[in-house]
Amino acid sequence: MDNYYSACTSFLAGKLATADGSTIIARNEDAKSAWPKYFTVHPHEEHDDQLTFKSTDNGFTMPLPKISGKYTATPEWTKEFGLFEEDGINEFGVAMSATESAYTNERVLGFDPLVEDGIGEEAMVTVTLPYINSARMGVKYLGELVERYGTNETNGILFSDQEEVWYMETAGGHQWVAQRIPDDSYAVVSNQLSIEEIDFSDEDSFMYKADIQEFVENNHLNPNPATFNFRKIFGLNDLSDEYYNTPRVWEGQRILNPEIKQSPVSHELPFIRKASRLIQIEDVQRILSSHYEGTPYNPVGTGSESEKHRFRPISLPATQESHILQIKPDLPIEIGGIHWLAMGVAAQSVYVPFFAGLTQTPEMYHHGSKTYSADSAYWVFKLASVLTDGHYEHFIKDLNSTRSKVNIQIQNKLHEYQKRALVSKDDQLDQLLNQAGEEISGLAIKEFQSLAANLITRSTDLSPLFYQHNEEL
């Protein structure tokens, strides 16, 4: 997202790094603390006439292919400022999440400035995901768009399919590179250009703009010509990283590699790591929900006041939604693709799983504006979060107890529906997967509605105006 002080955190993992062989890409969408998201499914469409996309955000315009695949997405509640569809899984088995905001240094921008009406975060999922049939194709397709139209931002974009996981970064107005995450590894990204050494001879692991080497060489941009370190050539690497960006990478790596001792303010944290254990979905949820629990840097922990507010946490009130896009092995994408979605603050919400094969999303995921309303899934989860924050010490145990209860219910139902889907007739699968979305999200919403009702009732005894007679007076 484009607000520097409320920007996203991303996670990627290859198929051999996870416990069940899934590929995983995930991200917190951080921008505004009260700005609802919807969850929708776009159907497969074929048009005779030429279609044109035009952004209401910055005027970016481009023609669209006449055939678009079905895909899930999480658009804004209003189109007034752009779509920002952000994340989804398409019918061809490709997942995409866009974007992780980053920043290009002034030296590079002097030779290749950002393009005001170029492609940006607002449009990337909408004009890319329906038209790609592999993660690798997604990188190539979007790379061509960046080269042709330019981009108005510096961004990181995540792609995955059943076999591969890719992280792509743009820089300046037209430059880009991408690295395949090794099958046995993971990456945590936090608002920095993160890709390091580019091996131009390794076409299996790297993709890039064809003339990026010439661009760098001709303009004398490389501080160390013996190597080609994308992060150091194009990125900022300034002091703000030490309180805003690197601590989040450190935290994700601390969770998956507790045996490695690193500094949260180090500028040399590696982009790629191998976890000390196989990664579960719960590990990804823990990372995206983290606010440095178990360290002095937890804003609601026991550290000193300066320690508690030293670093920007991963999970914070500005999170609009958090998603995990999981593609399981050896299953058709309709069943093996899972779009996990936590509305609002990940640390105070739950990740609801939706099968990629569903054809419609629950009604409550189509409601909500910038003012609270009880018919909105976003606001149901956000209300419980706000009520907890009002009396945190009193209510956090209730919130966490509800989250734990719901997580168990969700897993049970998910496994039940997956078994049913595997033996379902093809003409009944859509209906079954839609039913799964309704039932699983419904039980989560119901439990959080009950939690909110309980917290509101108990809050009546916690007013600062409450009178207690002191016999000693």
N, C-alpha and C positions, 0 to 999 in steps of 0.2 A: 504494500500500500504506500501511498505517497506522502503520508505524514511521518516525518522523521522520528518523532518521539512516540509513535504508536505503530510500529512496523512489525512485520510477520517473523515467525520462526518456522523453519522447515526441517523435515527428516526424510531420509531415503535409505532403503535397505535392499540388497540383492537377495536372490532366491535361496542361496546356500547359507545366508546369514540368519534366516528365520527358522523357527522351530518346525513349521509345517511346509516349508518350501515356497511360501508366498513371496511375491514381490510387493513392496510397500513404498508408497510415497504419501507424505502427510504434511499438513501445515496449519498453523493458526492464522486466521485472517484478522489482523488487528488494524483498526482504524478509528472507530467511534464507540463510545460506551453505551449509546442508546440509538442504534440504527439497525432495525431488523433485517434479517435475511430470510428468503424463501427457499424452498427445495422443490424442484420441478423436474419433469422429464420431457424433453423435446422428441417428438416422433420422427421416424424416418420419413423424409419428404423427397419428392421428385417433381421438378418444375419444368415447364416448357419454355418459359420466358426467363430472361436474364435477371437475376436478383442483385441488389446492391446493398452493402452494409454502410451505414453512415453513423458515426459516433455522436451522441449528444453530449459527450464529455469534451472532446477537443476537435471534432469535425473530421476525424480520420474517415476516409471513404475508400472502398474497394469493391470490385465485383465479386460475387460468390459463385461457386460451382452450382450446377443445377440439381445435383443429387447430394443430400446431406444425411448422414447417419443419425440414428437415435442416440441421445446422450442425456445423462443426468447433469444437473447444474444447481448452483446456489446463488441466484441473482439478488440484487438489492430489492427492497420493498417498493422503490420508485425508480422509473427509468429516466427521471428528470436530469440526473447527473451522470447517466451512463448505466450500462447493464451490470458490469462486474460479476460475471457468472462464476469465476474463480476456480471451480473444481468440478470434475465429473469423470464418468466412465462411459465410453461409447459402445455401440453394438459390435464393433470390430475387435473388442478386447483391449482397448487402449485407455489408460488413465492419464489425466493431465491436471496439474495444479499451477495456477498463475495469478500473482507472482510474489516472489521474494524481492522486495525492494533493495537496491544497492546503489552505489554512487561511483561515478567516474571522476578521476582527478582532472584538474583544470588544464594540465599540460596536454592531455589527450583531447579534451573538449575544444582546445584551441585549434586543432586540426580537423576534428569531426564533431561539430556541435550537435546537440539534440535537435530533433525535428519537431516543431511545435504541433503540427497536425499528423505526426507519424503514429504508427501503431503503439498502443500502450496496454497496461494491465486491463483496463476496462473492456477491451475488445478481444484480447488474445484467445481466451477459451472459445468464445463465440465463433471466431473466424478460422479456428484451427481444428478443434476437437472433432467436429462432425465429418471431417474430410481426411482423416488419417487412419491407416490400418496397422501401424506398428509404432512403438516408441521411437525407433530410429527415424521412421518417416516423419514423425512429429517434429523432431529437431530440424530435419532438412526443410520441411514445409514452412515452419515458422522462420527459419533462417533466411529463406528466400524472400519472405514478406518483409523482414527487417531490412534486408539489402535493398529491396525495391522501393519501399515506402519510407524507410527510416523509422526511428522510434523516438518518442518524446520522454523516455525514462531509461534508467539503467535497471535491469531486472534479472532475476533468476527464475527459471521455469522448470518444472518437474514433469517428466514423462515416464510411463512404465507400461509394460505389457506382461504376458505370462513368463517371458524369458529374460527381458532386459529392463534396467532402470537407468535413466539418463538425467543428468543435471545440465541445463543450458544457461549461459549467461550472456547478456548483451552489454555493450559498453559504447560510449559515444553515441553518435546518431545511427551508425550502420555496422558496427563490429559485433561479432559473436563467436563464441566457442562452446563446446559441449563435451562433457566427459561421462563415459559409462561408469556407473558405480560397480566395482567388481562384485561378482556374485556372492562372495563370502564377506562382504564389508558393508559399512553403513556410513552415513554422513549427516551431520547437524549443521544447519546454515542459519546465519542471523544477520542479515542486512549488510553484509560485506561481499564484495567479489571474492569468491572462495576457491575457485579452481586455480591450481598452482602450475606445476610444470606440464607443458604441452609436448607430447611426443608426436611429431608430425609424421613419423613413419608407422605409427600404430593406428591404422584405420578402424580397427575393431573397437578401440577404446576412446578415440577422439574424433570429433567433427569440428569444423571451423569455417569461417569465411575464407574463400580461396586465396585472397590476396592479403590476409592479415599480417603475414610476415613482412611483406613488402611495405605495407602501411607503417608498421613499427620501425623498420629499418630506415626507410626514406625520411621519416620525420624524427629520427634519433630519440625514440621514446623509451628504449630499453636501458635501464640503469646498469644491467649486467648482461651484455650481449652473449656471454658464454652459455646462457640458458634462456628459455622463454617462459617466464613465470607470469601467467596472466594476471594473478592477483597483484603482483608488485608493479607490473607495467601499467595496468589500467585502474587499479583501485586507489583508495584514499590512504588507508593505514595511518589514521591520526589518533590523537589522544582520546577522542570521544569513544573509540572502539573499546577502550579499557573499562568503561563503566556501562556502555550500552550494548555492545555486540559480543566481544570475546567471552564474557562471563556466561552467556547462554550456551555457546558452543562447549565451554568447559563443563557446564552442568550436564548437558546431554552425554558427554563423554564420561563424566564422573559416574553417571548412573549405569552405563553399559560397560565401563572399564574402571571399576573402583580401585583396581590394583595399580593403576598408573597415576603417579603424582604429578600434577601440573599446576600452574598458576592461572587463576581466572583472568588475569590481565595480560597474559602472554600474547604476543603478536605472532607466535610461531605454532599455534595449535594446528595440527594437521587437518586437512579437508577430509581425508579418508581414514577410517579406523576399522579394525576387526574387533568385534565385541568379545568379551571373555566368556560369553555363553550364547546360546541360540536365542534370538530375539522373539518375544511373544507380542501380540497386540497390546497386552496390558503394559508392556515396557514402553511402547510408543505413546500410549495414553498417559503414562506417568511423566514422560519427558515433556509432552505438550501441555500438561497440567502443572508443571513444576513452578514453584516460587522459592526454590532453594531450601526445601525442607531438610532438616538435619544439618544445616550449616548456620553460621552466624548471620548470613545474608538474607534470611527469611524475613520479609516485612512484618509478619505476624508471629515471629519467633522470639527467642530469648536473648538475641545479640544486643549489643549496644545500639543506641539510636543511629549513630553514624554507620555502623555495620549493616543494620536492617534496611537502610535506604541507600546503600552504596551502589548496588547494581540493579539494572533493569531486569525484572524477572521474565520468564518465558510466558507464564499465564498472568494476565492482568485484565482490568475491567474493560479495556478497549477491544477485547476480542469479540468480534461479531459472531463468528462460528469457527469451529475447529474440525478438520476432516482428516480421515485416514482412508486412503484408497488402496484396498487390498485385492490382489488377484491371485487366487489359489491355483495350485498346479493340477493338471489332469482333470479339469472340470470345464464344461462349457461356460462361457463368460456370463451367461444369464444367472448361473448359480454360483460360480467361482468368483465373480466380481462382487465385492462388498464395499458399499459407500457408507463408511461410518461417519456420523454427523453429530457433533455436540453443539447445540445452540448456546450462544453467550459464552461466559467465562468457563474454559475447560476445567479448571480446578473446582468449579462449583456446579458443574453440569454432568451429564452422562453422554457417552457415545452410543447413539442409536444406529444399528446396522440396517441398511437397505440393500436388497439384492439388486444387482445391476440390470437384471431382466425385467424389473417392474415397469409397468406402462403408465402408472399414475401414482402420485404421492398423496399422503393424507391431507385432508382439507385444512387442518390447522397449520400446515406448512405453507399455506397460500395466503395467510392473513398476518396483519401487523403493520403498524406505521410508527412514526417516531414518538407517538404518545401511547402509553400502555393500553392494551386491550386483552381481555381474558380469553379471546378466541384464537390467539396466536401462539404457536409452539415456541417461537423465539421468546415471547414475553412470559410464558409459563416458567421457563427455566431461568430467565433473567429475574423474575420476581423473587424466586427462592434465593437467588444470589444476593439481591439487594437487601432482603430482610435479614439474611445471615450477617451481612456486613454491618448492619445497624447495631447488632449486639453480638459481635463475633465470638467472644469468649463463652457466651451463654448458648449459642446456637450451632457452632461449628460441628459438634459431635452429632447433633441431629441430622445435619446436612450430610455428613460423611456416612452416617448409618444408612440413610436413604439411598445414597449413591451405591453403597455396597450391596444393599438389598436388590436394587434395580439391576445392577450389573450381573448379578447371579441369574435373575429372571430373564434378562436379555439373552445371556449365553444359552440357557436352557431352551428358550423358544427358537433361537437361531439354529441350534443343532437339530431341533425337532423339524423345523421347516426345510432345512437342507436335506434331511433324509426323505421327507415327503416329496420334495422337488425332484430328487433323483429317480423316483419311480412314477412321476406324474406324466400323464399323456401330454404330448406337445401342445394340443389345442386347449389344455387346461392350465398350462404353466404360468401364463401371464396372470391369470386370476389368482392363482395360489401365491405368487410372489407379491402381488398387490395386497392380498390378505395378510401376508407376513408383515409388510410395512405398516399396515393399519394396526395390527394387533401388538406388535413389538413397540412401536412408537406410542400407541395408546396406553400401554401399561406404564411406560416411563412418564408420560404426561400426567396420568392419574396419580401416581405416587408423588410427583412434584407439586401437584395441586393440593394434595392432602398435606404435604409438608408445609406449603405456604399458609394454608389455613391454620395449622398448628402454631406456626411461628407468629402469625398475626395475633392469635389469641393470647399466646404467652407474652407478647410484647406489651400487652396492656398493664402488666405488673412491673415493667421496667422503666417507667417514666421517671425523669429526674425530678419531677414535681411530686412524686409519691411521698406521702408523709409517714414517718415512723417516730412515734413519741419517745423521747429520751428521758428516762426517769431521773437522770442526774441533773437535768436543767432546772 
